[in-house]
Amino acid sequence: SMEAVSYYAIQASSDLAEERGRYSTYEGSLWSQGILPIDSLKLLKAERGDYLQVNESHTLDWASLRDKVQQQGMRNSNTMAIAPTATISNICGVSQSIEPTYQNLFVKSNLSGEFTVVNPYMVHDLKKLGLWDEVMINDLKYYDGSLQPIDRIPAELKAIYATAFEIDPRWLVEAGSRRQKWIDQGQSLNLYMAEPSGKKLDNLYKLAWVRGLKTTYYLRSMGATGAEKTSVQESSGGNGVDLIGANGGDTPKACSILDPDCEACQ
C-alpha cells in the first residue's frame, strides 16, 4: 500500500540520519516539528475548513515514527517522488506507474525511431480465450487500441482493459487523493479527457483541489481532428473504386447562438 511505502521510506531516511547525519536544512523543517505528510492534512483542513474532503484514516503506528524522526532527524528532505514513466514502462513491458494504459495497441515514435507498443496482459488473456488472431489485431488497429467496440470481447475484459480515455478522469483524481496524503511532495498526475470542455475542466480541477492534490501534470485530450476512416466500393462506371467516408453524407454540425451549451458563444 502507499501507506507502507511512505512509512518505511521515512523510517529508512531517519535511520540513515542517525548513521550519517541529518540533511543540512533539517532544523526548522516540518520534519523537525514532528509534522509528517499525513499530519499536513490537519494544517490544510484548519486553513480551508470544509473545503477539504480526504479520508484521514491510517493503519500503521505513525506516533512512534513521528517521535523517531524528531529524535534522529532525516537524511533526506524528501523521500517520495511519484511520476509517470511512459518510455521506461514501454521498455520494461509494464504499465505507466500511476497511469492507466494509454492504448492497448499503438505505434510510438521517439528519437530512436518507431516501435509498436502492445499490452502483453491483454494479449495473454485473449490467447486464453482463443481470440488473439489476425482479425483481432486488425480490429485493434482500426479501433485505435480499444476493446470496447469489438463485439466478441467479453464485458469483463472490456472493463479490465479500458484505456486512459475510456476511464472517467474523476477516478484518476480520487486515486491521486488517496496517494497524496502519504507523499511528501506533489505528483506528476496526468489527466485524460477525450472531449474536454470548460465546464468539465472546471469540475475536474475543483475536485482535485477539494481532494487535497498538491499538483497535477498534463491534461491530455484526443486530437480535435483525425484521419477519416474510409470504405471501398465499386465505382458507378465500373472502371475503379470510390472512397466513401465512414460518416457517409452526414451534415456537419454548425455553431448556433441558440445552443446554451455552446462554449464558443458564452
Secondary structure as GFF3:
##gff-version 3
##sequence-region A 1 266
A	DSSP	alpha_helix	2	20	.	.	.	ID=ss1
A	DSSP	alpha_helix	37	48	.	.	.	ID=ss2
A	DSSP	alpha_helix	62	72	.	.	.	ID=ss3
A	DSSP	alpha_helix	86	92	.	.	.	ID=ss4
A	DSSP	beta_strand	105	110	.	.	.	ID=ss5
A	DSSP	beta_strand	113	118	.	.	.	ID=ss6
A	DSSP	alpha_helix	120	128	.	.	.	ID=ss7
A	DSSP	alpha_helix	134	142	.	.	.	ID=ss8
A	DSSP	alpha_helix	155	160	.	.	.	ID=ss9
A	DSSP	three_ten_helix	164	166	.	.	.	ID=ss10
A	DSSP	alpha_helix	169	180	.	.	.	ID=ss11
A	DSSP	beta_strand	191	193	.	.	.	ID=ss12
A	DSSP	alpha_helix	198	210	.	.	.	ID=ss13
A	DSSP	beta_strand	219	221	.	.	.	ID=ss14
A	DSSP	beta_strand	230	234	.	.	.	ID=ss15
A	DSSP	beta_strand	241	245	.	.	.	ID=ss16
A	DSSP	three_ten_helix	263	265	.	.	.	ID=ss17
###
